Amino acid sequence: QVQLVESGGGLVQAGDSLSVSCAASGRTYAMGWFRQAPGMEREFVATFLWGSSNTYYADSVNGRFTVSGENAKNTVYLQMNSLKPEDTAVYYCAAPLGPGQAYGYWGQGTQVTVSS
């Protein structure tokens, strides 16, 4: 079993930067970042693969967000730059049970609010 805890959310102005983190209680194959804005479906943001350090980003954040991992701490970070009001959402991290499997572990989320 893996427990995930997000932290680092807050209120920022448009154009600002913010970093959120996800600490895992154990090893995972990968870590995904998702977000859910009010009245909208949860959407994919980014993925980090521990073995290769490969990263993948949604088109909406590509070029602005960067995901990275610190293996010694089992922690993944999401650096968010040039934030826009439409980035406002609860940000969740998630981990799959294994390669190619669905995300089975989810954190409780951290709120990111970007004002105009």
C-alpha positions as CSV (number, residue, x, y, z in Angstrom):
1,Q,0.0,0.0,0.0
2,V,1.1,3.5,-0.8
3,Q,0.0,6.7,0.8
4,L,0.4,10.0,-1.0
5,V,0.4,13.5,0.6
6,E,0.3,16.7,-1.5
7,S,1.5,20.0,-0.1
8,G,2.5,23.5,-1.3
9,G,-0.8,24.9,-2.7
10,G,-1.8,28.4,-2.1
11,L,-3.1,31.7,-3.5
12,V,-1.0,33.4,-6.1
13,Q,-1.3,36.1,-8.8
14,A,-1.4,35.5,-12.5
15,G,2.1,35.2,-13.9
16,D,3.5,34.0,-10.6
17,S,5.2,30.6,-9.9
18,L,4.4,27.9,-7.3
19,S,5.7,24.5,-6.5
20,V,3.7,21.7,-5.1
21,S,5.0,18.4,-3.9
22,C,3.8,14.8,-3.4
23,A,5.4,12.6,-0.8
24,A,4.9,8.9,-1.1
25,S,5.1,6.3,1.7
26,G,6.8,3.8,-0.6
27,R,8.2,3.1,-4.0
28,T,6.0,3.7,-7.1
29,Y,6.6,3.0,-10.8
30,A,5.4,6.5,-11.7
31,M,3.7,9.5,-10.3
32,G,0.9,11.4,-12.0
33,W,-0.4,14.9,-11.4
34,F,-4.0,15.6,-12.0
35,R,-6.2,18.6,-11.3
36,Q,-9.9,19.3,-11.0
37,A,-11.4,22.8,-11.3
38,P,-14.8,23.7,-10.1
39,G,-17.5,22.3,-12.4
40,M,-15.0,20.4,-14.5
41,E,-13.8,16.8,-14.8
42,R,-10.5,15.8,-13.3
43,E,-7.8,16.2,-16.0
44,F,-4.3,14.9,-16.5
45,V,-1.5,17.4,-15.9
46,A,1.9,15.5,-15.9
47,T,3.6,12.2,-15.3
48,F,7.0,11.3,-13.9
49,L,8.6,7.9,-14.4
50,W,11.1,7.0,-11.7
51,G,13.2,4.6,-13.7
52,S,13.8,6.8,-16.7
53,S,13.0,10.2,-15.3
54,N,10.8,10.6,-18.4
55,T,8.1,13.2,-18.2
56,Y,4.9,13.8,-20.0
57,Y,2.7,16.9,-20.0
58,A,-0.7,18.0,-21.0
59,D,-0.8,20.5,-23.8
60,S,-2.4,23.1,-21.5
61,V,0.7,23.1,-19.2
62,N,3.5,22.1,-21.5
63,G,6.3,24.7,-21.4
64,R,5.1,26.2,-18.2
65,F,5.1,23.3,-15.7
66,T,7.9,20.9,-14.8
67,V,7.7,17.7,-12.9
68,S,10.7,16.1,-11.2
69,G,11.5,13.5,-8.5
70,E,13.7,13.2,-5.5
71,N,14.3,9.5,-5.1
72,A,15.8,9.7,-1.6
73,K,12.6,11.3,-0.3
74,N,10.1,9.4,-2.5
75,T,8.8,12.8,-3.4
76,V,7.7,14.3,-6.7
77,Y,7.5,18.0,-7.4
78,L,5.4,20.0,-9.8
79,Q,6.9,23.4,-10.6
80,M,4.3,25.7,-12.0
81,N,5.4,28.9,-13.8
82,S,3.5,31.6,-15.6
83,L,0.3,30.6,-13.8
84,K,-3.0,31.6,-15.3
85,P,-6.4,31.9,-13.6
86,E,-7.5,28.8,-15.6
87,D,-4.9,26.8,-13.6
88,T,-7.0,27.2,-10.5
89,A,-7.9,23.8,-9.3
90,V,-7.3,21.1,-6.7
91,Y,-4.1,19.4,-7.6
92,Y,-3.8,15.7,-6.9
93,C,-1.0,13.2,-7.2
94,A,-1.6,9.6,-8.0
95,A,0.4,6.4,-8.4
96,P,-0.3,3.3,-10.5
97,L,-0.2,-0.2,-9.1
98,G,2.5,-1.0,-11.7
99,P,3.6,-0.4,-15.2
100,G,0.6,0.0,-17.6
101,Q,-1.9,-0.2,-14.7
102,A,-4.5,2.2,-13.7
103,Y,-3.9,4.7,-10.9
104,G,-4.8,3.0,-7.7
105,Y,-3.4,5.4,-5.1
106,W,-4.5,9.0,-4.8
107,G,-3.6,11.8,-2.4
108,Q,-6.2,14.2,-0.9
109,G,-5.2,17.1,-3.0
110,T,-3.9,20.6,-2.5
111,Q,-5.7,23.8,-3.6
112,V,-4.0,26.1,-6.1
113,T,-5.8,29.4,-6.7
114,V,-4.6,31.9,-9.3
115,S,-6.1,35.4,-9.2
116,S,-6.2,37.7,-12.2
